[in-house]
């Protein structure tokens, strides 16, 4: 070791070979053991919070999958700190102390920023773990308010964690007075405030939605020309899955500022349309068709609880018009369409069974035979 120590004294004077190999060994340990240590730390942390996840709401495998990666990097950064703490910086390099401005201060602040970001990542993953726990609890309750409240609070907490982390890095590590910085932005601060105005409006609107309870996740709503099922209510916008499968993102401030129809709170959906029967239909056959359609509507399980109406409405130019109105006992749009289809087929069968035909529009086209006119004119000339 003496030759190596002599070489080390020339390159890094003031360091013993034990320090150098300790530096290398610590980095290797941090690199090779970060995964098993990250898994072990996750399992230990899960044992601590087991009371929160009672009734096996979240397994240890799910918890480890969430927390392992950020804890790996926290462990690796700690090992990097201990490794570099074993090395003495030669005085003749002329590097300023880490408390004074220089390369050591910059590296030290970068290191602390990375450590705080890794810890922030771990806290965010822990918040997501809590969200999974409470989401599964909410699924077992009858009310759906808590189903939408859990992801909303999760997003709020994540934003708060990120903001607090940013303030710590800015204020504690880089020694910047955040209040003075914001006040000193001047016109830039005004621009930021104006840019954040809509975000603040959407945040306040999200609390209004929760407080008012006009709709919850899973409800079918219609706003202006947009109709679909609510999938998520965030602190900025609400996501709506439309009937054709598209995902619409609507700012919350727009939702609370216009008329909204909650179709899920309907007890019934009304169907209203007209069928047109051929003019050759006799009065007896027409009366039989109307009575049988009425009986079919009154007998259907989804339309029998609220009386429907089938009436000979008017004499059309080319048909006898029968007005059909009934109410389907459902709030689901798909069930409404299915029942409507079933009754439509039943109406077709009734019309066919009574030897009645649906009216067909007749169009009369008058054509002028110019060729015949021209031929007559030619014959008269001859």
BELJO-V979330 format. One record per run of one state. SS is the DSSP state (helix for helix, strand for strand, loop for the rest). FROM is the first residue (numbers start at 0). TO is the last residue. If there is no record, write none. Layout:
ss | from | to
SS | FROM | TO
SS | FROM | TO
//
This chain:
ss | from | to
loop | 0 | 0
helix | 1 | 10
loop | 11 | 15
helix | 16 | 31
loop | 32 | 32
helix | 33 | 47
loop | 48 | 52
helix | 53 | 55
loop | 56 | 58
helix | 59 | 84
loop | 85 | 89
helix | 90 | 92
loop | 93 | 101
helix | 102 | 138
loop | 139 | 143
helix | 144 | 172
loop | 173 | 176
helix | 177 | 182
loop | 183 | 185
helix | 186 | 194
loop | 195 | 195
helix | 196 | 211
loop | 212 | 218
strand | 219 | 222
loop | 223 | 224
strand | 225 | 232
loop | 233 | 235
strand | 236 | 241
loop | 242 | 245
strand | 246 | 250
helix | 251 | 255
loop | 256 | 258
strand | 259 | 261
helix | 262 | 264
loop | 265 | 267
strand | 268 | 276
loop | 277 | 281
helix | 282 | 298
loop | 299 | 307
strand | 308 | 314
loop | 315 | 318
strand | 319 | 327
loop | 328 | 331
helix | 332 | 352
loop | 353 | 356
strand | 357 | 357
loop | 358 | 368
helix | 369 | 380
loop | 381 | 381
//
